Amino acid sequence: MPFTRPSHIPFPTTWHRFSSPRGSLRVQDLTADLHESAMELLTTYFTRDEPPCKYIGIQKYPSALAELQKLWREPLKENLSLVCVEDNEDQPPKVVGVNVLTVICKGDKEEPFQTEDKIWAQLFGAVDLVSKGVDIFEMYGVDKYLTAYGLVVHPEWRGCRVGLELLKARIPLCKALDIKVTATVFTAGASQAVAKKAGFKDLFEISYQELAKKGFIFPGVEQDTKSSKLMALAIE
Ligand SMILES: CC(C)(COP(=O)(O)OP(=O)(O)OC[C@H]1O[C@@H](n2cnc3c(N)ncnc32)[C@H](O)[C@@H]1OP(=O)(O)O)[C@@H](O)C(=O)NCCC(=O)NCCS
């Protein structure tokens, strides 16, 4: 059975508030009125800056970009994703960071990943390989876990702990959902550092050099990041 958000959890919920040198912020559920702002942030800056996307040059490949947008847009409907917005009641919320989230359950039907698109095959194929580096269900003895398909912070807000606080907000979210583990493939040195700070542990790591030998080639990516990692956080 695909996971659905229990109706007793108020929507939207604000999971966390914090202050940064640029002002007060909050992490809340991503509501329908913010879907387009979130998609715009992901489409503009994730594709520009996330290392595999950047070095393969996804912005030059409309069909691969469309696949990536589909990967983000589908889970938004599940009402499990998080955004960080400026915490100012006087104006409409401005999205400064997004984390697209979904829950994977043990019984979920899993189709092997296949695509005709050569660029998408490289991008998603590499993430798929890393995500399978460890069996999360077995390792943690759980039947479901929270995972993510996209984390991005607006460039003007980077270094203000938005990434860290988005990851940390998964803790109250998981507690409310009665989920004991969150696991994610972190493809960027920056996100791996932030995840480590949030308490995530490395479960599986493969260098981009090794990935290239398996056919997943992101020319020059090692200037930015050495490896792709599956990391997880057990919710106490
Ligand atoms: C990754 C990302 C979400 C981090 O967001 P952020 O809000 O800037 O993160 P934070 O402010 O919480 O933390 C940044 C920390 O990472 C560190 N950092 C930045 N780049 C780094 C790198 N290449 N290697 C190691 N650490 C790095 C910073 O020094 C900072 O640590 P500090 O607080 O100890 O100084 C943001 O850089 C981003 O949107 N990148 C583009 C998209 C992307 O790569 N997403 C992740 C895909 S898994």
The ligand as an ORCA input file, in Angstrom:
! r2SCAN-3c Opt
* xyz 0 1
  C      23.525     21.672     -0.427
  C      22.710     22.893     -0.033
  C      21.236     22.504      0.015
  C      23.174     23.357      1.359
  O      22.323     24.378      1.787
  P      22.788     25.552      2.834
  O      21.555     26.163      3.336
  O      23.803     26.419      2.217
  O      23.457     24.690      3.970
  P      23.856     25.186      5.425
  O      23.897     26.668      5.502
  O      22.964     24.467      6.397
  O      25.300     24.560      5.570
  C      26.294     24.799      4.652
  C      27.517     24.114      5.223
  O      28.086     23.283      4.203
  C      29.460     23.602      4.092
  N      29.848     23.369      2.714
  C      29.466     24.066      1.638
  N      30.018     23.517      0.528
  C      30.735     22.456      0.937
  C      31.510     21.473      0.283
  N      31.648     21.481     -1.053
  N      32.096     20.516      1.025
  C      31.954     20.498      2.361
  N      31.225     21.398      3.042
  C      30.626     22.362      2.338
  C      29.558     25.037      4.503
  O      30.856     25.349      4.894
  C      28.560     25.084      5.656
  O      29.118     24.590      6.828
  P      29.350     25.560      8.121
  O      27.962     25.930      8.569
  O      30.052     24.678      9.092
  O      30.133     26.699      7.612
  C      22.910     24.061     -1.024
  O      24.290     24.281     -1.166
  C      22.304     23.828     -2.409
  O      21.157     24.171     -2.663
  N      23.109     23.271     -3.363
  C      22.687     23.010     -4.726
  C      21.791     21.795     -4.889
  C      22.397     20.555     -4.271
  O      23.535     20.195     -4.494
  N      21.558     19.858     -3.469
  C      21.953     18.667     -2.756
  C      21.758     17.442     -3.550
  S      21.870     15.975     -2.555
*
